[in-house]
Amino acid sequence: MNKPRDVAKAPHGYLLREESVEKLEQIRDQLLLMARMVFAATQAEESEPLEIQRSMLGQCFENFGLQLDELLSTMEWASLRMPRHR
């Protein structure tokens, strides 16, 4: 692959299994739901502090981090899956 035209053929990016994509979609949906719950619905709510225990919020973030870490570990560099041309 030392010719410029061969470089353009090399795949770029990562591969992710369909089940992992579905898990990513679930994480996205959970984060969007949490955002909707936190946003103020009225002007009065806007000035009210949101009361939540730090440990609960930390556990929530840790859970998302662990789920994303699991998904990232399943990703493969696309070139590892593609046959090599010589």
C-alpha positions in Angstrom: 0.0 0.0 0.0 2.7 2.5 -0.9 0.8 4.0 -3.9 -1.6 7.0 -3.2 -4.5 5.2 -4.9 -4.1 2.2 -2.6 -4.3 4.4 0.5 -7.8 5.6 -0.5 -9.0 2.0 -0.5 -8.0 1.4 3.1 -11.1 1.3 5.4 -11.2 3.9 8.1 -13.2 3.7 11.3 -14.5 1.1 13.7 -16.9 -1.8 13.4 -19.6 -2.3 16.0 -22.0 -5.2 16.3 -25.7 -4.6 15.9 -26.4 -5.5 19.5 -23.8 -2.9 20.6 -25.5 -0.3 18.5 -28.8 -1.1 20.2 -27.1 -0.7 23.6 -25.7 2.7 22.6 -29.2 3.7 21.5 -30.5 2.7 24.9 -27.8 4.7 26.7 -28.7 7.7 24.4 -32.4 7.3 25.3 -31.6 7.1 29.0 -29.5 10.2 28.9 -32.2 12.1 27.0 -34.8 11.0 29.5 -32.6 12.2 32.4 -32.1 15.6 30.6 -35.9 16.0 30.2 -36.4 15.3 33.9 -33.8 17.9 34.9 -34.9 20.7 32.7 -37.3 23.1 34.3 -40.8 23.0 32.9 -41.8 26.3 34.3 -40.1 29.6 35.2 -40.8 28.9 38.9 -39.0 25.6 38.7 -36.0 27.3 37.0 -35.2 29.2 40.2 -35.6 26.1 42.5 -32.5 24.1 43.3 -32.6 20.5 42.1 -32.1 18.2 45.1 -30.4 14.9 44.5 -27.9 12.9 46.6 -24.4 13.1 45.3 -23.9 9.3 45.6 -27.0 8.7 43.5 -25.8 11.0 40.8 -22.3 9.6 41.0 -23.6 6.0 40.7 -25.7 7.0 37.7 -22.6 8.5 35.9 -20.5 5.5 36.9 -23.1 3.2 35.4 -23.1 5.1 32.1 -19.3 5.0 32.1 -19.2 1.3 32.7 -21.8 0.6 29.9 -19.8 2.8 27.5 -16.6 1.1 28.5 -18.1 -2.3 27.8 -19.3 -1.2 24.3 -16.0 0.4 23.4 -14.2 -2.8 24.3 -16.3 -4.6 21.6 -15.3 -2.2 18.9 -12.8 -3.4 16.3 -10.7 -1.3 13.9 -12.3 -1.8 10.5 -9.0 -2.7 8.8 -8.7 -5.8 11.0 -11.8 -7.2 9.5 -11.0 -6.4 5.9 -9.0 -8.8 3.7 -5.5 -7.6 2.8 -4.7 -7.0 -0.8 -1.2 -7.4 -2.1 
